[in-house]
Amino acid sequence: MTAENQVKAIIDEWALAARNEDMNGVLKNHDPNIVMFDLPYPLQSKGIEEYKKTWDLFFSWSKQLRVFDIVEMEIKANDHLAFFYGIMRCAGKTKDGNKEEYTFRLTMCFVNKNGKWLICHEHHSLPTP
């Protein structure tokens, strides 16, 4: 299996875990020292525990709508590093119960540690209006 195919399988599994609100699945292939830049605050999360807190926030917003879809995907990889960039879609509910949807950009960096690909960086962003 190519590095690109291995990374794609991890991304697909991660997105499925997010749709299913499966925290263990979301965290599964992440480096303990992950750094993430996210849409809502905190702007930056460092380490797996801070990263996990962002998913608690996401799951409380998404309210089991099960929308966390990869719309477009590109992967570049060599033996040591891989990058994914693409377009994603998610949905949740506002405080008054109305559904809201976002189409956002996502970039992930993977590092190959002892033959296992781990996500070491995520960057989620929206275009400025």
N, C-alpha and C positions, 0 to 999 in steps of 0.2 A: 504494500500500500504506500503511495507517495505521501510525502509530508503534507501536501495540500489536502489530500483526501483524509488524512488523520485529523488535521485541524478542522476541516469541514464537519466531520463527524462530531467533534467536540462542540462546535458552535451549534449544530442542530440539536444535540442533546441538551445543551445549556438553555436554548430557546424553549424547548419542550418542557424542561423543568420549570422555567419561569411561567409558562402558560398554566402548568399544573400546580403552581405555588409550592413546589417541592424545594425547600431551602437546601437540603443536602445535595440535591442534584445541581442546583445553581452554583454552590460552592465547590463542587467536586474537583474540578480541574483548574483551580486557581492557586497561584503561588501565595504562600503565607504573607509575603511582603507586597502584595498587589497595591498599585496606585490607581485610583479611578477619579475621573472628572465627570460629574453627573449633571443632569438637567435641574433637579431641585437641589436645595441646600442639604447637606454641606456641599460646597463647590468641589472640594477635594477630600477623598477618603484614602487613608494610608493604612495598610494592613488588613488582614482578613476579618478581624472583628469589626472595624469601621465599615468595611465593605458589606458585611452581613447586615448591619443596621440600616443601610440604604434599601435593602430588599424587604426588611420589615415595613419600611415606609411605603415602598412600591406595592406590596401585597395589601396593605390597608387601603390604598387608593384604587387598585385594580379590581377589588371586590369580586373576584372569581369570574371576570368577564372572559378570561382565557384568550385575550388578544395580545400576542407578543410575537409578531411575525417578521420573518426576513423577507424583504421585498426585492432586494438586490444584494449580491454578494461577490466580492473579489478577494482572492487569497494569493499571496506571494510568499514563498518559503524557500529556505535553504536547509542545511542540516542542523542549524543552531537557532535560527530565528524565523518567525513567521508573522505576517501581518494580515489581518482581515480588515476590510473596510466595506461599508455597505449602508443600505437604507433599511430602516426598521419601522414597524408600526406597533403602537400599543394603545390600550384604552383603559379608562377607569371611570370613576364617578366623582363628581364634585360634591362638596359638603351638602348641597341641597338635593343630591341624588340624580342629577343629570349626567348622562354619559358624555365624556369628552375623549377625543382621540388625538394622538400625535403621530406624525411621521417625523422621524429623527435620523440623524447620522450616527453611525457607530464605527469606531476604530478600536481594534484589539491588537495587542502585541503578545506573542507567545514566545516562550523560551523552552528549548529542549533540554531538560535536566535528566541525565541518565536514561535517555530513551523515552521519556514521558513529556509530552507537550503540556505546559502550564501557562495559563493566562496571567501575565505579569502587569498588564496595563489595559485599562478600558477608558474610552473617552466617548461620552454621549453628548450630542449637541443639537441645537435647533438653529435655523437661520435667524438672524436678527430681522425683525419686521421693518 
